[in-house]
Amino acid sequence: MAERKPFLLRLAPEVYDVLQKWAADDLRSLNGQIEFLLRRALDEAGRPVRGTSGAEPTPRPGPQPGASTPRKRSGRAP
C-alpha cells in the first residue's frame, strides 16, 4: 500500500459536516474525499501531482465537474 503522510487538519464544524455528507454521497471516506478534492483543485490550478506511487482516487459515477450537460429544447420549431 502507498505510504501516506499524516497531518492534522483543523476544520470549522460546518465545513466538516458538509464534507462528511459529500464523502458519504460519493461512497468515499472523509480522508479520501479531501484528497480527491485537493488533487482536483491542484489539476485545475495547473499543478497536477506527478510521480505518485499510490493509486489515485477513482472518479465516481454521475456527472463529472466541467462536463457539459445536454440543453433542453425550447419546444419551438427550428
PDB file of N, CA, C and O in Angstrom, chain B, residues numbered from 101:
ATOM      1  N   MET B 101       0.842  -1.184   0.000  1.00  0.00           N
ATOM      2  CA  MET B 101       0.000   0.000   0.000  1.00  0.00           C
ATOM      3  C   MET B 101       0.881   1.239   0.000  1.00  0.00           C
ATOM      4  O   MET B 101       1.974   1.228   0.567  1.00  0.00           O
ATOM      5  N   ALA B 102       0.415   2.294  -0.626  1.00  0.00           N
ATOM      6  CA  ALA B 102       1.175   3.531  -0.734  1.00  0.00           C
ATOM      7  C   ALA B 102       1.334   4.186   0.632  1.00  0.00           C
ATOM      8  O   ALA B 102       0.431   4.157   1.469  1.00  0.00           O
ATOM      9  N   GLU B 103       2.493   4.769   0.829  1.00  0.00           N
ATOM     10  CA  GLU B 103       2.756   5.476   2.076  1.00  0.00           C
ATOM     11  C   GLU B 103       2.006   6.802   2.074  1.00  0.00           C
ATOM     12  O   GLU B 103       1.964   7.496   1.059  1.00  0.00           O
ATOM     13  N   ARG B 104       1.427   7.142   3.189  1.00  0.00           N
ATOM     14  CA  ARG B 104       0.702   8.403   3.339  1.00  0.00           C
ATOM     15  C   ARG B 104       1.394   9.241   4.394  1.00  0.00           C
ATOM     16  O   ARG B 104       1.935   8.705   5.361  1.00  0.00           O
ATOM     17  N   LYS B 105       1.381  10.539   4.215  1.00  0.00           N
ATOM     18  CA  LYS B 105       1.967  11.447   5.183  1.00  0.00           C
ATOM     19  C   LYS B 105       0.841  12.001   6.054  1.00  0.00           C
ATOM     20  O   LYS B 105       0.027  12.791   5.577  1.00  0.00           O
ATOM     21  N   PRO B 106       0.786  11.599   7.317  1.00  0.00           N
ATOM     22  CA  PRO B 106      -0.284  12.088   8.186  1.00  0.00           C
ATOM     23  C   PRO B 106      -0.032  13.521   8.642  1.00  0.00           C
ATOM     24  O   PRO B 106       1.109  13.924   8.867  1.00  0.00           O
ATOM     25  N   PHE B 107      -1.115  14.280   8.775  1.00  0.00           N
ATOM     26  CA  PHE B 107      -1.019  15.614   9.351  1.00  0.00           C
ATOM     27  C   PHE B 107      -2.375  16.002   9.898  1.00  0.00           C
ATOM     28  O   PHE B 107      -3.405  15.453   9.506  1.00  0.00           O
ATOM     29  N   LEU B 108      -2.357  16.957  10.811  1.00  0.00           N
ATOM     30  CA  LEU B 108      -3.580  17.409  11.459  1.00  0.00           C
ATOM     31  C   LEU B 108      -4.230  18.504  10.618  1.00  0.00           C
ATOM     32  O   LEU B 108      -3.557  19.440  10.185  1.00  0.00           O
ATOM     33  N   LEU B 109      -5.509  18.389  10.392  1.00  0.00           N
ATOM     34  CA  LEU B 109      -6.260  19.391   9.647  1.00  0.00           C
ATOM     35  C   LEU B 109      -7.410  19.873  10.524  1.00  0.00           C
ATOM     36  O   LEU B 109      -8.272  19.085  10.915  1.00  0.00           O
ATOM     37  N   ARG B 110      -7.421  21.143  10.825  1.00  0.00           N
ATOM     38  CA  ARG B 110      -8.489  21.708  11.642  1.00  0.00           C
ATOM     39  C   ARG B 110      -9.524  22.339  10.726  1.00  0.00           C
ATOM     40  O   ARG B 110      -9.193  23.151   9.862  1.00  0.00           O
ATOM     41  N   LEU B 111     -10.771  21.958  10.921  1.00  0.00           N
ATOM     42  CA  LEU B 111     -11.868  22.458  10.098  1.00  0.00           C
ATOM     43  C   LEU B 111     -12.960  23.026  10.987  1.00  0.00           C
ATOM     44  O   LEU B 111     -13.161  22.577  12.116  1.00  0.00           O
ATOM     45  N   ALA B 112     -13.657  24.016  10.464  1.00  0.00           N
ATOM     46  CA  ALA B 112     -14.856  24.511  11.136  1.00  0.00           C
ATOM     47  C   ALA B 112     -15.870  23.369  11.131  1.00  0.00           C
ATOM     48  O   ALA B 112     -15.949  22.631  10.148  1.00  0.00           O
ATOM     49  N   PRO B 113     -16.643  23.205  12.193  1.00  0.00           N
ATOM     50  CA  PRO B 113     -17.600  22.101  12.259  1.00  0.00           C
ATOM     51  C   PRO B 113     -18.561  22.043  11.075  1.00  0.00           C
ATOM     52  O   PRO B 113     -18.895  20.955  10.606  1.00  0.00           O
ATOM     53  N   GLU B 114     -19.007  23.196  10.586  1.00  0.00           N
ATOM     54  CA  GLU B 114     -19.939  23.192   9.455  1.00  0.00           C
ATOM     55  C   GLU B 114     -19.264  22.726   8.170  1.00  0.00           C
ATOM     56  O   GLU B 114     -19.906  22.083   7.340  1.00  0.00           O
ATOM     57  N   VAL B 115     -17.978  23.037   7.989  1.00  0.00           N
ATOM     58  CA  VAL B 115     -17.234  22.557   6.824  1.00  0.00           C
ATOM     59  C   VAL B 115     -17.059  21.041   6.932  1.00  0.00           C
ATOM     60  O   VAL B 115     -17.237  20.317   5.953  1.00  0.00           O
ATOM     61  N   TYR B 116     -16.711  20.576   8.120  1.00  0.00           N
ATOM     62  CA  TYR B 116     -16.559  19.141   8.362  1.00  0.00           C
ATOM     63  C   TYR B 116     -17.852  18.397   8.033  1.00  0.00           C
ATOM     64  O   TYR B 116     -17.822  17.366   7.361  1.00  0.00           O
ATOM     65  N   ASP B 117     -18.973  18.910   8.500  1.00  0.00           N
ATOM     66  CA  ASP B 117     -20.263  18.254   8.276  1.00  0.00           C
ATOM     67  C   ASP B 117     -20.601  18.151   6.791  1.00  0.00           C
ATOM     68  O   ASP B 117     -21.059  17.108   6.324  1.00  0.00           O
ATOM     69  N   VAL B 118     -20.376  19.235   6.054  1.00  0.00           N
ATOM     70  CA  VAL B 118     -20.668  19.227   4.612  1.00  0.00           C
ATOM     71  C   VAL B 118     -19.743  18.251   3.890  1.00  0.00           C
ATOM     72  O   VAL B 118     -20.195  17.498   3.027  1.00  0.00           O
ATOM     73  N   LEU B 119     -18.449  18.253   4.232  1.00  0.00           N
ATOM     74  CA  LEU B 119     -17.512  17.327   3.601  1.00  0.00           C
ATOM     75  C   LEU B 119     -17.849  15.877   3.930  1.00  0.00           C
ATOM     76  O   LEU B 119     -17.749  15.005   3.068  1.00  0.00           O
ATOM     77  N   GLN B 120     -18.246  15.619   5.169  1.00  0.00           N
ATOM     78  CA  GLN B 120     -18.601  14.264   5.571  1.00  0.00           C
ATOM     79  C   GLN B 120     -19.806  13.759   4.778  1.00  0.00           C
ATOM     80  O   GLN B 120     -19.818  12.611   4.335  1.00  0.00           O
ATOM     81  N   LYS B 121     -20.815  14.607   4.597  1.00  0.00           N
ATOM     82  CA  LYS B 121     -22.004  14.229   3.826  1.00  0.00           C
ATOM     83  C   LYS B 121     -21.638  13.985   2.369  1.00  0.00           C
ATOM     84  O   LYS B 121     -22.079  13.006   1.767  1.00  0.00           O
ATOM     85  N   TRP B 122     -20.828  14.881   1.803  1.00  0.00           N
ATOM     86  CA  TRP B 122     -20.400  14.738   0.412  1.00  0.00           C
ATOM     87  C   TRP B 122     -19.619  13.438   0.229  1.00  0.00           C
ATOM     88  O   TRP B 122     -19.829  12.723  -0.751  1.00  0.00           O
ATOM     89  N   ALA B 123     -18.727  13.130   1.158  1.00  0.00           N
ATOM     90  CA  ALA B 123     -17.953  11.893   1.085  1.00  0.00           C
ATOM     91  C   ALA B 123     -18.880  10.682   1.106  1.00  0.00           C
ATOM     92  O   ALA B 123     -18.702   9.746   0.327  1.00  0.00           O
ATOM     93  N   ALA B 124     -19.864  10.700   1.994  1.00  0.00           N
ATOM     94  CA  ALA B 124     -20.811   9.585   2.071  1.00  0.00           C
ATOM     95  C   ALA B 124     -21.605   9.460   0.772  1.00  0.00           C
ATOM     96  O   ALA B 124     -21.834   8.352   0.288  1.00  0.00           O
ATOM     97  N   ASP B 125     -22.022  10.589   0.208  1.00  0.00           N
ATOM     98  CA  ASP B 125     -22.769  10.571  -1.053  1.00  0.00           C
ATOM     99  C   ASP B 125     -21.934   9.964  -2.186  1.00  0.00           C
ATOM    100  O   ASP B 125     -22.471   9.290  -3.065  1.00  0.00           O
ATOM    101  N   ASP B 126     -20.622  10.206  -2.160  1.00  0.00           N
ATOM    102  CA  ASP B 126     -19.717   9.699  -3.196  1.00  0.00           C
ATOM    103  C   ASP B 126     -19.092   8.350  -2.832  1.00  0.00           C
ATOM    104  O   ASP B 126     -18.213   7.857  -3.538  1.00  0.00           O
ATOM    105  N   LEU B 127     -19.552   7.756  -1.720  1.00  0.00           N
ATOM    106  CA  LEU B 127     -19.044   6.468  -1.252  1.00  0.00           C
ATOM    107  C   LEU B 127     -17.542   6.489  -1.009  1.00  0.00           C
ATOM    108  O   LEU B 127     -16.827   5.555  -1.373  1.00  0.00           O
ATOM    109  N   ARG B 128     -17.073   7.573  -0.385  1.00  0.00           N
ATOM    110  CA  ARG B 128     -15.657   7.720  -0.033  1.00  0.00           C
ATOM    111  C   ARG B 128     -15.543   7.949   1.466  1.00  0.00           C
ATOM    112  O   ARG B 128     -16.511   8.322   2.129  1.00  0.00           O
ATOM    113  N   SER B 129     -14.342   7.719   1.985  1.00  0.00           N
ATOM    114  CA  SER B 129     -14.045   8.135   3.352  1.00  0.00           C
ATOM    115  C   SER B 129     -13.849   9.649   3.329  1.00  0.00           C
ATOM    116  O   SER B 129     -13.626  10.236   2.271  1.00  0.00           O
ATOM    117  N   LEU B 130     -13.931  10.268   4.488  1.00  0.00           N
ATOM    118  CA  LEU B 130     -13.700  11.716   4.556  1.00  0.00           C
ATOM    119  C   LEU B 130     -12.292  12.042   4.072  1.00  0.00           C
ATOM    120  O   LEU B 130     -12.095  12.998   3.321  1.00  0.00           O
ATOM    121  N   ASN B 131     -11.318  11.251   4.500  1.00  0.00           N
ATOM    122  CA  ASN B 131      -9.943  11.472   4.068  1.00  0.00           C
ATOM    123  C   ASN B 131      -9.813  11.339   2.551  1.00  0.00           C
ATOM    124  O   ASN B 131      -9.163  12.163   1.907  1.00  0.00           O
ATOM    125  N   GLY B 132     -10.431  10.304   1.980  1.00  0.00           N
ATOM    126  CA  GLY B 132     -10.388  10.109   0.534  1.00  0.00           C
ATOM    127  C   GLY B 132     -11.042  11.249  -0.218  1.00  0.00           C
ATOM    128  O   GLY B 132     -10.567  11.652  -1.280  1.00  0.00           O
ATOM    129  N   GLN B 133     -12.136  11.774   0.330  1.00  0.00           N
ATOM    130  CA  GLN B 133     -12.842  12.891  -0.310  1.00  0.00           C
ATOM    131  C   GLN B 133     -11.974  14.149  -0.300  1.00  0.00           C
ATOM    132  O   GLN B 133     -11.885  14.855  -1.304  1.00  0.00           O
ATOM    133  N   ILE B 134     -11.343  14.422   0.827  1.00  0.00           N
ATOM    134  CA  ILE B 134     -10.479  15.609   0.922  1.00  0.00           C
ATOM    135  C   ILE B 134      -9.315  15.487  -0.047  1.00  0.00           C
ATOM    136  O   ILE B 134      -8.967  16.457  -0.719  1.00  0.00           O
ATOM    137  N   GLU B 135      -8.703  14.298  -0.129  1.00  0.00           N
ATOM    138  CA  GLU B 135      -7.592  14.109  -1.063  1.00  0.00           C
ATOM    139  C   GLU B 135      -8.071  14.245  -2.510  1.00  0.00           C
ATOM    140  O   GLU B 135      -7.389  14.859  -3.330  1.00  0.00           O
ATOM    141  N   PHE B 136      -9.232  13.682  -2.827  1.00  0.00           N
ATOM    142  CA  PHE B 136      -9.800  13.807  -4.168  1.00  0.00           C
ATOM    143  C   PHE B 136      -9.994  15.288  -4.530  1.00  0.00           C
ATOM    144  O   PHE B 136      -9.618  15.721  -5.620  1.00  0.00           O
ATOM    145  N   LEU B 137     -10.577  16.050  -3.613  1.00  0.00           N
ATOM    146  CA  LEU B 137     -10.826  17.470  -3.875  1.00  0.00           C
ATOM    147  C   LEU B 137      -9.533  18.261  -4.004  1.00  0.00           C
ATOM    148  O   LEU B 137      -9.430  19.152  -4.847  1.00  0.00           O
ATOM    149  N   LEU B 138      -8.547  17.942  -3.176  1.00  0.00           N
ATOM    150  CA  LEU B 138      -7.257  18.631  -3.276  1.00  0.00           C
ATOM    151  C   LEU B 138      -6.567  18.323  -4.604  1.00  0.00           C
ATOM    152  O   LEU B 138      -6.013  19.218  -5.242  1.00  0.00           O
ATOM    153  N   ARG B 139      -6.601  17.054  -5.020  1.00  0.00           N
ATOM    154  CA  ARG B 139      -5.991  16.700  -6.311  1.00  0.00           C
ATOM    155  C   ARG B 139      -6.695  17.400  -7.468  1.00  0.00           C
ATOM    156  O   ARG B 139      -6.046  17.889  -8.394  1.00  0.00           O
ATOM    157  N   ARG B 140      -8.011  17.447  -7.413  1.00  0.00           N
ATOM    158  CA  ARG B 140      -8.773  18.123  -8.468  1.00  0.00           C
ATOM    159  C   ARG B 140      -8.438  19.612  -8.497  1.00  0.00           C
ATOM    160  O   ARG B 140      -8.256  20.188  -9.570  1.00  0.00           O
ATOM    161  N   ALA B 141      -8.356  20.232  -7.327  1.00  0.00           N
ATOM    162  CA  ALA B 141      -8.007  21.653  -7.261  1.00  0.00           C
ATOM    163  C   ALA B 141      -6.594  21.888  -7.793  1.00  0.00           C
ATOM    164  O   ALA B 141      -6.352  22.875  -8.488  1.00  0.00           O
ATOM    165  N   LEU B 142      -5.666  20.997  -7.476  1.00  0.00           N
ATOM    166  CA  LEU B 142      -4.303  21.126  -7.993  1.00  0.00           C
ATOM    167  C   LEU B 142      -4.277  21.007  -9.516  1.00  0.00           C
ATOM    168  O   LEU B 142      -3.589  21.778 -10.185  1.00  0.00           O
ATOM    169  N   ASP B 143      -5.019  20.051 -10.066  1.00  0.00           N
ATOM    170  CA  ASP B 143      -5.100  19.900 -11.526  1.00  0.00           C
ATOM    171  C   ASP B 143      -5.664  21.154 -12.171  1.00  0.00           C
ATOM    172  O   ASP B 143      -5.123  21.649 -13.160  1.00  0.00           O
ATOM    173  N   GLU B 144      -6.763  21.672 -11.604  1.00  0.00           N
ATOM    174  CA  GLU B 144      -7.406  22.866 -12.168  1.00  0.00           C
ATOM    175  C   GLU B 144      -6.513  24.094 -12.067  1.00  0.00           C
ATOM    176  O   GLU B 144      -6.631  25.016 -12.873  1.00  0.00           O
ATOM    177  N   ALA B 145      -5.622  24.112 -11.085  1.00  0.00           N
ATOM    178  CA  ALA B 145      -4.701  25.233 -10.911  1.00  0.00           C
ATOM    179  C   ALA B 145      -3.437  25.066 -11.752  1.00  0.00           C
ATOM    180  O   ALA B 145      -2.528  25.895 -11.692  1.00  0.00           O
ATOM    181  N   GLY B 146      -3.387  23.992 -12.533  1.00  0.00           N
ATOM    182  CA  GLY B 146      -2.210  23.761 -13.373  1.00  0.00           C
ATOM    183  C   GLY B 146      -1.034  23.202 -12.587  1.00  0.00           C
ATOM    184  O   GLY B 146       0.115  23.348 -13.005  1.00  0.00           O
ATOM    185  N   ARG B 147      -1.306  22.569 -11.466  1.00  0.00           N
ATOM    186  CA  ARG B 147      -0.259  21.985 -10.626  1.00  0.00           C
ATOM    187  C   ARG B 147      -0.568  20.517 -10.347  1.00  0.00           C
ATOM    188  O   ARG B 147      -0.726  20.124  -9.191  1.00  0.00           O
ATOM    189  N   PRO B 148      -0.655  19.699 -11.412  1.00  0.00           N
ATOM    190  CA  PRO B 148      -1.020  18.291 -11.202  1.00  0.00           C
ATOM    191  C   PRO B 148       0.044  17.550 -10.399  1.00  0.00           C
ATOM    192  O   PRO B 148       1.228  17.881 -10.457  1.00  0.00           O
ATOM    193  N   VAL B 149      -0.392  16.561  -9.664  1.00  0.00           N
ATOM    194  CA  VAL B 149       0.505  15.728  -8.870  1.00  0.00           C
ATOM    195  C   VAL B 149       1.101  14.692  -9.808  1.00  0.00           C
ATOM    196  O   VAL B 149       0.369  13.952 -10.466  1.00  0.00           O
ATOM    197  N   ARG B 150       2.410  14.635  -9.872  1.00  0.00           N
ATOM    198  CA  ARG B 150       3.091  13.691 -10.759  1.00  0.00           C
ATOM    199  C   ARG B 150       3.957  12.746  -9.927  1.00  0.00           C
ATOM    200  O   ARG B 150       4.425  13.096  -8.843  1.00  0.00           O
ATOM    201  N   GLY B 151       4.155  11.549 -10.456  1.00  0.00           N
ATOM    202  CA  GLY B 151       5.080  10.613  -9.837  1.00  0.00           C
ATOM    203  C   GLY B 151       4.617  10.051  -8.516  1.00  0.00           C
ATOM    204  O   GLY B 151       5.439   9.658  -7.689  1.00  0.00           O
ATOM    205  N   THR B 152       3.307  10.006  -8.299  1.00  0.00           N
ATOM    206  CA  THR B 152       2.824   9.430  -7.054  1.00  0.00           C
ATOM    207  C   THR B 152       2.848   7.917  -7.177  1.00  0.00           C
ATOM    208  O   THR B 152       2.502   7.357  -8.216  1.00  0.00           O
ATOM    209  N   SER B 153       3.257   7.277  -6.117  1.00  0.00           N
ATOM    210  CA  SER B 153       3.332   5.821  -6.148  1.00  0.00           C
ATOM    211  C   SER B 153       2.004   5.180  -5.798  1.00  0.00           C
ATOM    212  O   SER B 153       1.779   4.013  -6.118  1.00  0.00           O
ATOM    213  N   GLY B 154       1.118   5.922  -5.145  1.00  0.00           N
ATOM    214  CA  GLY B 154      -0.168   5.368  -4.737  1.00  0.00           C
ATOM    215  C   GLY B 154      -1.206   5.489  -5.819  1.00  0.00           C
ATOM    216  O   GLY B 154      -1.043   6.241  -6.780  1.00  0.00           O
ATOM    217  N   ALA B 155      -2.265   4.750  -5.655  1.00  0.00           N
ATOM    218  CA  ALA B 155      -3.368   4.818  -6.602  1.00  0.00           C
ATOM    219  C   ALA B 155      -4.131   6.114  -6.387  1.00  0.00           C
ATOM    220  O   ALA B 155      -4.377   6.522  -5.252  1.00  0.00           O
ATOM    221  N   GLU B 156      -4.499   6.748  -7.471  1.00  0.00           N
ATOM    222  CA  GLU B 156      -5.285   7.967  -7.376  1.00  0.00           C
ATOM    223  C   GLU B 156      -6.736   7.604  -7.117  1.00  0.00           C
ATOM    224  O   GLU B 156      -7.189   6.533  -7.521  1.00  0.00           O
ATOM    225  N   PRO B 157      -7.467   8.483  -6.450  1.00  0.00           N
ATOM    226  CA  PRO B 157      -8.875   8.191  -6.184  1.00  0.00           C
ATOM    227  C   PRO B 157      -9.641   7.970  -7.489  1.00  0.00           C
ATOM    228  O   PRO B 157      -9.418   8.667  -8.479  1.00  0.00           O
ATOM    229  N   THR B 158     -10.521   7.017  -7.473  1.00  0.00           N
ATOM    230  CA  THR B 158     -11.321   6.694  -8.642  1.00  0.00           C
ATOM    231  C   THR B 158     -12.491   7.657  -8.748  1.00  0.00           C
ATOM    232  O   THR B 158     -13.239   7.818  -7.784  1.00  0.00           O
ATOM    233  N   PRO B 159     -12.672   8.310  -9.913  1.00  0.00           N
ATOM    234  CA  PRO B 159     -13.842   9.168 -10.069  1.00  0.00           C
ATOM    235  C   PRO B 159     -15.113   8.348  -9.890  1.00  0.00           C
ATOM    236  O   PRO B 159     -15.179   7.196 -10.319  1.00  0.00           O
ATOM    237  N   ARG B 160     -16.097   8.927  -9.272  1.00  0.00           N
ATOM    238  CA  ARG B 160     -17.356   8.237  -9.006  1.00  0.00           C
ATOM    239  C   ARG B 160     -18.320   8.422 -10.160  1.00  0.00           C
ATOM    240  O   ARG B 160     -18.190   9.375 -10.929  1.00  0.00           O
ATOM    241  N   PRO B 161     -19.294   7.515 -10.293  1.00  0.00           N
ATOM    242  CA  PRO B 161     -20.279   7.661 -11.359  1.00  0.00           C
ATOM    243  C   PRO B 161     -21.086   8.934 -11.203  1.00  0.00           C
ATOM    244  O   PRO B 161     -21.160   9.515 -10.121  1.00  0.00           O
ATOM    245  N   GLY B 162     -21.683   9.352 -12.296  1.00  0.00           N
ATOM    246  CA  GLY B 162     -22.500  10.556 -12.262  1.00  0.00           C
ATOM    247  C   GLY B 162     -21.814  11.681 -12.989  1.00  0.00           C
ATOM    248  O   GLY B 162     -20.730  11.500 -13.543  1.00  0.00           O
ATOM    249  N   PRO B 163     -22.434  12.843 -12.994  1.00  0.00           N
ATOM    250  CA  PRO B 163     -21.860  13.973 -13.712  1.00  0.00           C
ATOM    251  C   PRO B 163     -20.501  14.351 -13.132  1.00  0.00           C
ATOM    252  O   PRO B 163     -20.336  14.449 -11.916  1.00  0.00           O
ATOM    253  N   GLN B 164     -19.554  14.556 -14.001  1.00  0.00           N
ATOM    254  CA  GLN B 164     -18.226  14.958 -13.573  1.00  0.00           C
ATOM    255  C   GLN B 164     -18.118  16.474 -13.653  1.00  0.00           C
ATOM    256  O   GLN B 164     -18.759  17.092 -14.502  1.00  0.00           O
ATOM    257  N   PRO B 165     -17.317  17.083 -12.781  1.00  0.00           N
ATOM    258  CA  PRO B 165     -17.161  18.528 -12.828  1.00  0.00           C
ATOM    259  C   PRO B 165     -16.663  18.969 -14.197  1.00  0.00           C
ATOM    260  O   PRO B 165     -15.749  18.365 -14.758  1.00  0.00           O
ATOM    261  N   GLY B 166     -17.256  20.002 -14.720  1.00  0.00           N
ATOM    262  CA  GLY B 166     -16.855  20.539 -16.006  1.00  0.00           C
ATOM    263  C   GLY B 166     -17.470  19.823 -17.193  1.00  0.00           C
ATOM    264  O   GLY B 166     -17.267  20.240 -18.334  1.00  0.00           O
ATOM    265  N   ALA B 167     -18.214  18.758 -16.953  1.00  0.00           N
ATOM    266  CA  ALA B 167     -18.847  18.030 -18.057  1.00  0.00           C
ATOM    267  C   ALA B 167     -20.047  18.824 -18.550  1.00  0.00           C
ATOM    268  O   ALA B 167     -20.801  19.391 -17.759  1.00  0.00           O
ATOM    269  N   SER B 168     -20.210  18.855 -19.856  1.00  0.00           N
ATOM    270  CA  SER B 168     -21.346  19.594 -20.399  1.00  0.00           C
ATOM    271  C   SER B 168     -22.605  18.749 -20.288  1.00  0.00           C
ATOM    272  O   SER B 168     -22.562  17.525 -20.405  1.00  0.00           O
ATOM    273  N   THR B 169     -23.702  19.409 -20.065  1.00  0.00           N
ATOM    274  CA  THR B 169     -24.985  18.714 -19.988  1.00  0.00           C
ATOM    275  C   THR B 169     -25.806  19.104 -21.205  1.00  0.00           C
ATOM    276  O   THR B 169     -25.734  20.245 -21.659  1.00  0.00           O
ATOM    277  N   PRO B 170     -26.582  18.176 -21.735  1.00  0.00           N
ATOM    278  CA  PRO B 170     -27.380  18.499 -22.920  1.00  0.00           C
ATOM    279  C   PRO B 170     -28.389  19.607 -22.607  1.00  0.00           C
ATOM    280  O   PRO B 170     -28.978  19.648 -21.526  1.00  0.00           O
ATOM    281  N   ARG B 171     -28.569  20.487 -23.565  1.00  0.00           N
ATOM    282  CA  ARG B 171     -29.522  21.580 -23.380  1.00  0.00           C
ATOM    283  C   ARG B 171     -30.929  21.102 -23.666  1.00  0.00           C
ATOM    284  O   ARG B 171     -31.154  20.249 -24.526  1.00  0.00           O
ATOM    285  N   LYS B 172     -31.853  21.655 -22.945  1.00  0.00           N
ATOM    286  CA  LYS B 172     -33.256  21.329 -23.137  1.00  0.00           C
ATOM    287  C   LYS B 172     -33.786  22.137 -24.323  1.00  0.00           C
ATOM    288  O   LYS B 172     -33.507  23.330 -24.444  1.00  0.00           O
ATOM    289  N   ARG B 173     -34.541  21.488 -25.182  1.00  0.00           N
ATOM    290  CA  ARG B 173     -35.111  22.189 -26.337  1.00  0.00           C
ATOM    291  C   ARG B 173     -36.254  23.069 -25.865  1.00  0.00           C
ATOM    292  O   ARG B 173     -36.967  22.721 -24.924  1.00  0.00           O
ATOM    293  N   SER B 174     -36.424  24.190 -26.509  1.00  0.00           N
ATOM    294  CA  SER B 174     -37.436  25.144 -26.106  1.00  0.00           C
ATOM    295  C   SER B 174     -38.843  24.759 -26.578  1.00  0.00           C
ATOM    296  O   SER B 174     -39.826  25.338 -26.114  1.00  0.00           O
ATOM    297  N   GLY B 175     -38.948  23.804 -27.482  1.00  0.00           N
ATOM    298  CA  GLY B 175     -40.244  23.387 -27.978  1.00  0.00           C
ATOM    299  C   GLY B 175     -40.657  24.134 -29.240  1.00  0.00           C
ATOM    300  O   GLY B 175     -41.668  23.804 -29.859  1.00  0.00           O
ATOM    301  N   ARG B 176     -39.877  25.139 -29.619  1.00  0.00           N
ATOM    302  CA  ARG B 176     -40.174  25.863 -30.848  1.00  0.00           C
ATOM    303  C   ARG B 176     -39.595  25.102 -32.032  1.00  0.00           C
ATOM    304  O   ARG B 176     -38.558  24.449 -31.915  1.00  0.00           O
ATOM    305  N   ALA B 177     -40.260  25.190 -33.150  1.00  0.00           N
ATOM    306  CA  ALA B 177     -39.762  24.547 -34.372  1.00  0.00           C
ATOM    307  C   ALA B 177     -38.579  25.343 -34.891  1.00  0.00           C
ATOM    308  O   ALA B 177     -38.576  26.571 -34.810  1.00  0.00           O
ATOM    309  N   PRO B 178     -37.566  24.655 -35.428  1.00  0.00           N
ATOM    310  CA  PRO B 178     -36.370  25.367 -35.957  1.00  0.00           C
ATOM    311  C   PRO B 178     -36.656  26.171 -37.179  1.00  0.00           C
ATOM    312  O   PRO B 178     -35.756  26.811 -37.722  1.00  0.00           O
TER     313      PRO B 178
END
